[in-house]
């Protein structure tokens, strides 16, 4: 017994927790009044700061006042244990030791009280740190814009942050305990559950993207990271998920990808040779044109000097010019490039500094000028073989750098008298005013077409001409190309016509003279253009018949007959080689052809014809939709007689042979005016014409035209 008691004392003494054993002091009603200390251990001594001999046998009411920093009424607490017979646990801070204790009091037998003091200071500190971190994590979860959630192994939500709650449109309490099937469609919930299963099964973090359809039907691309939650033994007990809406980022990435694809497509569709070089001149990128046309593979080009695409004997020259371009002392490099098979391609290369993938580079743009060279050859043939006088002058100083043989023939100069001189130096304009007017118009518009002018030849002869000029560019140099057509003979014929018209004395004589002039002029035109001989007479036949069919007055029929007979009078001004050309006309030649309407009007209006003869002829190439020339007149702006002449001219032309095609026949001609009835041609005139041929059996009188 004594041995057991000694062991008990030894155990209590070495117990790290404080221990005190009390005997209750009861009043007459057996209620506790106080507690006498019967036993304490050394840990208890340290807690209250008094030795054992000062404690044993003393009442609690005597000892407690001596203990500093106890803010709890321990006597009252112990009374509760005595009253209920149940143990009690509570925590108390002792200022003396700056420690927290968990106090357990219980009654092991009636009238006695045992109290244990367990130091929980470290646990308390850990708990406080844990609470701080928990608060920090809670605040983080509240403020983080991503969706954060926790699930157990069965997919039941254990918690989430407010952002996730907003995402599923539920309160946090309405999420905990539920599964994805309560918030999403079965298809999406199945997908989530499968991703959860794979992650939990593998026990490793998992990342995936999924499209989510919101209740309002909108869709978002969600990027989700999931990691396993483990217990103290390392077993997976659930998962942590963090999701983020990356729809906008996806759109930006898609846009960047599309932009890059567009750039690559554009880059590779350009016909020019495009090079990207490092600062040492080595090729780091090219477009598809370089690979396709030069015949090299990318492996053969990339990392090599760009000089390899130039002929070996000119690589040093090319390198020198590239350096000059980068220094701003040269505009381009004319050294050709060469294909892998050895074919040289004439080019112009320009270079500039730039940035590629964040690094300084040199961009090279090489333009194939093979077609330009070919165009130069064609221009040369057109220039030197042209029957009209042609000149090419430098637009900066206006000096001639080249003229053709027709120029020398027309004005009588020798080559050494012209090259390096200006028109002013040669004195070929009769007046300074005429020269200034033409040059000012050409400078302002960049071109001038069929301007009438008088030029003075070397021998003093005056040449009446039509002058056309246009500014052209050759390798960044500006030139003026001038074409001069001699119309001296035509002007003389025009003057003779005016003089003949002025000689009328009496009405009857004048009429006869007029008829003779008309016939003569018509014959002259036929001689000038034998391929369309009789055209005007036949047009006059059809136009007169149409006018009568449409009940025009005799006076109107007379005006129309004269106008129809002379409507192409200005073809006197058109060179025979243009009128009789079998192929397609050049643009400048077509302009000369079109000019015959203006020139014809100028001739006819100077003659005192009865009625609007000049206007009728002037309008015979107009169309009622405004697509005709020379003035683009529309329906109500065109004279009735001119509308008749339009149709008669088209029908006759299509049924007759031309140098550039055989006759198309009357059926084609009638089909043309029928299809364009009310579009190009007046409906009444078309109807009258169709009736003439189909109902009246109209035919041209070839004997009259002959």
URJO-V236254 format. One record per residue. PSI is psi in whole degrees, 0 to 359 (999 if undefined). BURIAL is + if it has 24 or more other ideal C-beta (glycine too) atoms within 12 Angstrom, else -. Layout:
psi: [PSI & PSI]
burial: [BURIAL & BURIAL]
This chain:
psi: [315 & 321 & 318 & 322 & 320 & 317 & 322 & 314 & 321 & 319 & 313 & 322 & 323 & 1 & 129 & 336 & 148 & 143 & 137 & 138 & 131 & 153 & 134 & 141 & 114 & 152 & 189 & 336 & 12 & 30 & 141 & 132 & 328 & 180 & 127 & 133 & 119 & 327 & 143 & 158 & 177 & 328 & 325 & 322 & 316 & 328 & 314 & 351 & 25 & 148 & 164 & 319 & 339 & 359 & 315 & 131 & 350 & 152 & 158 & 325 & 340 & 328 & 317 & 319 & 339 & 345 & 121 & 145 & 12 & 116 & 1 & 141 & 89 & 325 & 316 & 321 & 315 & 328 & 325 & 322 & 314 & 324 & 322 & 336 & 6 & 147 & 160 & 144 & 137 & 167 & 143 & 137 & 132 & 118 & 325 & 317 & 353 & 49 & 155 & 139 & 142 & 120 & 127 & 125 & 135 & 160 & 113 & 340 & 156 & 133 & 0 & 154 & 126 & 136 & 130 & 140 & 108 & 122 & 116 & 21 & 313 & 317 & 322 & 318 & 316 & 318 & 318 & 316 & 318 & 318 & 320 & 315 & 323 & 318 & 318 & 314 & 320 & 315 & 321 & 315 & 327 & 321 & 339 & 133 & 346 & 164 & 121 & 134 & 160 & 140 & 155 & 184 & 341 & 6 & 11 & 132 & 130 & 342 & 170 & 171 & 168 & 327 & 320 & 320 & 319 & 324 & 317 & 3 & 43 & 160 & 157 & 317 & 334 & 1 & 318 & 129 & 355 & 171 & 175 & 332 & 343 & 347 & 337 & 168 & 160 & 322 & 314 & 318 & 319 & 318 & 313 & 315 & 322 & 320 & 320 & 315 & 316 & 317 & 314 & 320 & 319 & 336 & 24 & 151 & 149 & 144 & 134 & 163 & 143 & 146 & 130 & 132 & 121 & 165 & 330 & 3 & 347 & 158 & 145 & 148 & 119 & 127 & 122 & 133 & 129 & 136 & 148 & 146 & 133 & 152 & 186 & 336 & 4 & 6 & 142 & 120 & 359 & 202 & 155 & 131 & 140 & 120 & 150 & 138 & 114 & 23 & 313 & 318 & 321 & 317 & 318 & 316 & 319 & 319 & 318 & 319 & 317 & 320 & 317 & 320 & 318 & 317 & 313 & 318 & 311 & 313 & 318 & 349 & 347 & 133 & 338 & 157 & 119 & 128 & 142 & 122 & 148 & 178 & 348 & 1 & 14 & 145 & 127 & 346 & 151 & 168 & 175 & 332 & 320 & 313 & 313 & 317 & 328 & 341 & 7 & 157 & 165 & 323 & 327 & 336 & 314 & 133 & 352 & 158 & 140 & 342 & 345 & 341 & 4 & 156 & 139 & 319 & 351 & 11 & 321 & 318 & 316 & 317 & 320 & 316 & 323 & 317 & 319 & 322 & 318 & 333 & 355 & 12 & 357 & 146 & 321 & 166 & 121 & 3 & 128 & 161 & 164 & 137 & 168 & 330 & 358 & 5 & 128 & 141 & 120 & 131 & 167 & 126 & 135 & 144 & 157 & 158 & 152 & 187 & 134 & 122 & 38 & 5 & 148 & 134 & 179 & 126 & 133 & 129 & 116 & 118 & 128 & 119 & 24 & 316 & 326 & 317 & 318 & 319 & 322 & 321 & 317 & 319 & 321 & 317 & 316 & 323 & 307 & 333 & 0 & 131 & 340 & 156 & 129 & 143 & 146 & 121 & 152 & 125 & 341 & 314 & 359 & 17 & 140 & 131 & 344 & 143 & 159 & 178 & 324 & 330 & 313 & 320 & 316 & 315 & 353 & 15 & 159 & 162 & 315 & 347 & 345 & 310 & 131 & 0 & 159 & 168 & 327 & 318 & 322 & 342 & 33 & 345 & 138 & 330 & 153 & 327 & 315 & 317 & 314 & 320 & 314 & 315 & 322 & 316 & 319 & 322 & 320 & 317 & 348 & 357 & 164 & 139 & 124 & 50 & 129 & 138 & 158 & 123 & 149 & 123 & 171 & 325 & 3 & 350 & 143 & 128 & 122 & 125 & 161 & 122 & 126 & 141 & 150 & 140 & 135 & 160 & 130 & 109 & 52 & 8 & 138 & 133 & 164 & 123 & 122 & 136 & 129 & 121 & 123 & 119 & 26 & 312 & 322 & 322 & 322 & 319 & 322 & 318 & 321 & 322 & 318 & 318 & 322 & 318 & 327 & 344 & 2 & 135 & 308 & 159 & 315 & 319 & 318 & 318 & 316 & 316 & 317 & 315 & 320 & 318 & 315 & 312 & 318 & 313 & 319 & 320 & 320 & 318 & 320 & 322 & 319 & 319 & 78 & 339 & 340 & 26 & 136 & 358 & 311 & 321 & 317 & 322 & 319 & 322 & 310 & 319 & 318 & 316 & 320 & 318 & 318 & 321 & 326 & 9 & 37 & 157 & 161 & 324 & 316 & 322 & 321 & 313 & 315 & 321 & 318 & 313 & 319 & 322 & 332 & 13 & 337 & 27 & 328 & 359 & 351 & 331 & 349 & 127 & 142 & 325 & 335 & 316 & 325 & 7 & 131 & 339 & 192 & 138 & 148 & 157 & 318 & 323 & 322 & 325 & 321 & 318 & 312 & 332 & 343 & 335 & 313 & 314 & 322 & 318 & 320 & 322 & 310 & 328 & 342 & 352 & 139 & 70 & 152 & 125 & 179 & 53 & 313 & 317 & 321 & 313 & 323 & 329 & 8 & 350 & 9 & 160 & 148 & 343 & 5 & 6 & 359 & 190 & 162 & 349 & 358 & 38 & 154 & 180 & 293 & 345 & 351 & 134 & 147 & 319 & 324 & 324 & 322 & 317 & 323 & 306 & 316 & 319 & 315 & 313 & 314 & 318 & 319 & 335 & 356 & 158 & 144 & 157 & 328 & 0 & 158 & 169 & 139 & 342 & 158 & 328 & 317 & 321 & 315 & 327 & 320 & 311 & 332 & 315 & 331 & 20 & 127 & 355 & 298 & 327 & 148 & 130 & 319 & 319 & 317 & 314 & 319 & 320 & 315 & 320 & 320 & 313 & 319 & 327 & 320 & 349 & 36 & 140 & 148 & 142 & 93 & 330 & 325 & 319 & 331 & 999]
burial: [- & - & - & - & - & - & - & - & - & - & - & + & - & - & - & - & + & + & + & + & + & + & + & + & + & - & - & - & - & - & - & + & - & + & + & + & + & + & + & + & + & + & + & + & + & + & + & + & - & + & - & + & - & - & + & - & - & + & + & + & - & - & + & + & - & - & + & - & - & + & - & - & - & + & + & - & + & + & + & - & + & + & - & - & - & - & - & + & - & + & - & + & + & + & - & - & + & - & + & + & + & + & + & + & + & + & + & - & - & - & - & + & + & + & + & + & + & + & + & + & - & - & - & - & - & - & - & - & - & - & - & - & - & - & - & - & - & - & - & - & + & - & - & - & - & + & + & + & + & + & + & + & + & - & + & + & + & + & + & + & + & + & + & + & + & - & + & + & - & - & - & + & - & - & + & - & - & + & + & + & - & - & + & + & - & - & - & + & - & - & + & + & + & - & + & + & - & - & + & + & - & - & - & - & - & + & - & - & - & + & - & + & - & - & - & - & - & - & - & + & + & + & + & + & + & + & + & + & + & - & - & - & - & - & - & + & - & + & + & + & + & + & + & + & + & + & - & - & - & - & - & - & - & - & - & - & - & - & - & - & - & - & - & - & - & - & + & - & - & - & - & + & + & + & + & + & + & + & - & - & + & - & + & + & + & + & + & - & + & + & + & - & + & + & - & + & - & - & - & - & + & - & - & - & - & + & + & + & + & + & - & - & - & - & - & - & - & + & + & - & + & + & - & - & + & + & - & - & - & - & - & + & + & + & + & + & + & + & - & - & - & - & - & - & + & + & + & + & + & + & + & - & - & - & - & - & - & - & - & - & + & + & + & + & + & + & + & + & + & - & - & - & - & - & - & - & - & - & - & - & - & - & + & - & - & + & + & + & + & + & + & + & + & - & + & - & - & + & - & + & + & + & + & + & - & + & + & + & - & + & + & - & + & - & - & - & - & + & - & - & + & + & + & - & - & + & - & + & + & - & - & - & - & + & + & - & - & + & + & - & - & + & - & - & - & - & + & + & + & + & + & + & + & + & + & + & + & - & - & - & - & - & + & + & + & + & + & + & + & + & + & + & - & - & - & - & - & - & + & + & + & + & + & + & + & + & + & + & - & + & + & - & + & + & - & - & + & - & - & + & + & - & - & - & - & - & - & - & - & - & - & - & + & + & - & - & + & + & - & - & + & + & + & + & + & + & - & + & + & - & + & + & + & + & + & + & + & + & + & + & + & + & + & + & + & + & + & - & + & + & - & + & - & - & - & + & + & + & + & + & + & + & + & + & + & + & + & + & + & + & + & + & + & + & + & - & - & + & + & - & - & - & - & - & - & - & - & + & + & - & + & + & + & + & + & + & + & + & + & + & + & + & + & + & + & - & + & - & + & - & + & + & + & + & + & + & + & + & + & + & + & + & + & + & - & - & - & + & - & + & - & - & + & - & + & - & - & + & + & + & + & + & + & + & + & + & + & + & + & + & + & + & + & + & + & + & - & + & - & - & - & - & - & - & - & + & - & - & + & + & - & + & + & + & - & + & - & - & - & + & + & + & - & + & + & + & - & + & + & + & - & + & + & - & - & - & - & + & - & + & - & - & - & - & + & -]
